[in-house]
Amino acid sequence: MDWEKILQVKFNEVRSKKAQTPLGELEKRLKDAPATRPFRQRLTGGPIRLIAEIKQASPTKGLLCSNFQPLSLARIYESSGAAAISVLTDQEFFQGSLAHLEMVKMETTKLPILRKDFIIDPYQILEARVYGADAILLIVAALTGQKLASYLQIAKSLGLEALVEIHTRSELALALEAGAELIGINNRDLKSFAVDLETTFRLLEAIPKDKVVVAESGINKRSDLMRLAQAGVNAALVGEALVTAADPGTKIRELCGDDSG
């Protein structure tokens, strides 16, 4: 899968959505949007936290979960000790949808919901708020520094928090310059799609201590979380290991050990 192709597909998708539901129409729906739940504070103040992800497929592995039930997963995640839920809303590459996000927000009572998508336009930020997201993912590799700073301000104005995803030192510099408070380190290389957990440890030392750090991708077992916790990582985002587990609730408890809560 080509990164540039992903962004081009997303650009075309957003253009089509704008034609179908103009920005002004979307703005009118803001008044009916559910209240937001705090995201950052759920990821701090204790042992390493788990952001449990709801996704049906991935660009590299295809279908992950044939009997995909997002609401059932959300209930399990909330009752098993997850600190937040990430919902894939990209249709083309992950078979996700905004409908999943909306349903999960309504189904859960306390966990904040992260919209995970390739956000390349302010329209998608407003869309996230309308459909019930509490936070959005902003990928530095998909944005200029100027756009990143602008999108962080737009998110804040809508009451949304933003997890800013990086892969390299240069992307970290852009994230910090733009004012990112929540830094996500993706252990998956966006060009080769290879996963290396060491990416988190390499980049962590350059991140100011007042930032909240989330490790993403390649986290499959309890020892992975323990290593991340010992290094000072605040939270880990786990998807594949949960949606492919025979019992996702048991898998969460196994990952968190006595640290859930």
N, C-alpha and C positions, 0 to 999 in steps of 0.2 A: 504494500500500500504506500502510495506516494503522498507525502505531507502536503505538497503544493496542490495535489488533486483534491485532498480533503478540504482545503481552504476554498478552492474554486467551487466545489459542490456546495459548500456552506453559503458562499456568496450568492449563488443562484437560488438556493433555498430561501434565503432571507428576502431577496428581491421578489420572489413569488409570494411570500407571506405578506409583504407590504402591499402588494397589489390586491390580495384577497381581503386583508384586514388593515386598512390604512391606519397610520399612527394615531390620528385623532380619535378614531373609533376605539383603539386599544386604550388610550388615555382615559376615555369615559368609563372603562371597566375598572379603573383603579379604585374607585369608591367602594366597590364590592369585594376587593381583595381581602383575604384573611389577615389578621394581625401577624406581625413577624415575631419569631422566637429568637432569643439571643444565641448566636452561633459561637463566637469567640469564647465566651465565658464557660461554655460546655466543654471546651477543649483544654481548659487550664485548671490550676488549683489542686493538683493531685497526681495520682499515677497516670501513666500514659493512657490516653483515651482512644476509643475505636470509632471511626466513621465507617459505618457499614453501607456498602453500595448495592444498589438494585440495578442490575443490568442483565440483558438477555443474551447479548452476543458481543463479540469484539472483532476488530478488523483482522487480527492475526489468527484467532482461533475459531472464528465463525460462531455458530450457535453454542452457547454454554449451558443453557437451561431449556430443555424442550417443554417441560411442564411449568412454564413461567407464570407465577402468580404474585405480582408486585404487592398486593394488599396483604397477602399471607406473610410474605417476607417482611414487610414493614411491621406487622404485629409481632413477629418473632424477634426482629431486631430490637424493638422497643422494650420487650419483656425480658430480653436476655443480657442487657447491660451495655448496649451501644450508646454512645454519647450523642451521635447525630446520624442522619441518613443522607447518603448521596444518591441522587436519581439521575441516570443517564437519560437525556431527552433527545439525543441525536438519533434520527430514524435511519439514515442511509448506512451508517457503519456499525451502529450498536443496537438497532431495532428498538430504540427507545421512543418516548413521546412525552409531550407536555401533559397529556391526559394521565400518564402514570404519576407525574409530579403532583398534579392536582388531587388525584385520588389518595396518594400517600399522605399528603398534608391533612386531608380531611379524616383519614383513618387513624392517624396518630394524635396523641394528646399533648405531648411535651417536647419531643425531639425536634430540633431544627433541621430543615431540609435544604440541602445544597443542590442547586441545579448544575449538573455537569454536562457541558456541551462545548462546542467550539464557538465562543462568543467573539464576533468580529464587527458587531454593529450595535449602537445604543438601543435599537428596536428590541433586541433580544434581552436586554437588561430590564426594560419595561415589561416585556412579556413574562420574564421570570417572576417579577413582583405580582403581576396580575394572576398568574397561575399558582401562587402560594409559596414560592421559594423564600427562604430566609437568608440565603447566601448564594453567590454565584462563583463559578470558576473562571478566572481570567488567565489565559496562557500567554506568557510573555512572547513565546516564539511566533504567536499569531498576530501580534500587535506591535506598533511602534511605541517608543517611550511616551510620546505625546498622547497617543490614543489611550495607553494604559492609565496615565494620570487622569485623563478626562473621564474614562470609564469608572475609575475608582470614585470620582466625585459624583458621577451620575448615580452610581449604586448607593452611595451614602445619602444622597438627596431623597432616594426612594425608601430609605430605611433598611437597605440590604447591606450585608457584609460581603467581602470579597476574599476568596482564597486565591492568591496569585502564584501561579505555577511556574517553576523554573527548572532548568536542566543543566545549566552551566554557570560559571562565575560571572560571565558578561551579562547573562540574563538576570542574575541576582543583583548586579549593580543597577540595572534598569528598574527592577522591582523596587529597590530601596529608594532610588531617586524619585520614583513616581509616588512614594508614600505608602507602600504596602505594609500592612501590619501583620497579616497572616500569610506566611510563606509556605507553599507546597513544593516539596522536592520530588519530582517524578523520576523514579529510577529506570524508567523505560526511555531509551533513546528514540527520539521522534523520527530519525532517518532510517536506522536499522531495525528499530522496534525490539532490540535486545534489552534484557532487563538485568540490572546490576545493582544490588542493594547498597554496595559500597559508595554509590553516587551520593547518597544522603550523608554518609560520614565525611566524604571529601568536602562537601559544600557547607556542612554544618558549622565548621569552625569560623567561617567568614560571615556568619549571620549574627547581627547584634542580639544580645541576650534578652532585650525587651520585646523581641518579635515572637509570635507563636509559630511553631514549626510543625508541619504535617508531612510525614513520609508517605509517598504514594507508589504503588506497584511493587510486586515481588515479595510481598509479605504473606507468608503461608503458615507459619508455625509460631508457637509460643516463644521459642528462643529468638526469633526475629524481633518480636516486640520487646523482649527483655534487653537485647542489645541496643535497640533504638532508645528505650527508656534510660538506660545507663548513660547514653551519650547526650541526653538532654532533650530529646525530641518530645514534643507535647502530645502528638496524636498520630495515628496511622490510619490511612484509608485503605480498606480491604474490600475487594469485590469478588474476584474470581474464586478465591478460596471459600467464600461463603455461598455463592449461588450454585457452585458445583458440589457442595457438601451434601451428604445424605440427610444430615440434620443441621441446618444452619445455626440454630440456637445452641446446640452442643458445641459447634465449632467456635462460636463467639466466646462461650465460657472457657473453652480450652485455650483460646488465644489470650484472653484477659486474665486467666487464672483467678487469683483472689483480688485482682486489681479493678474489677468491674464495679460500677456503682455510680 
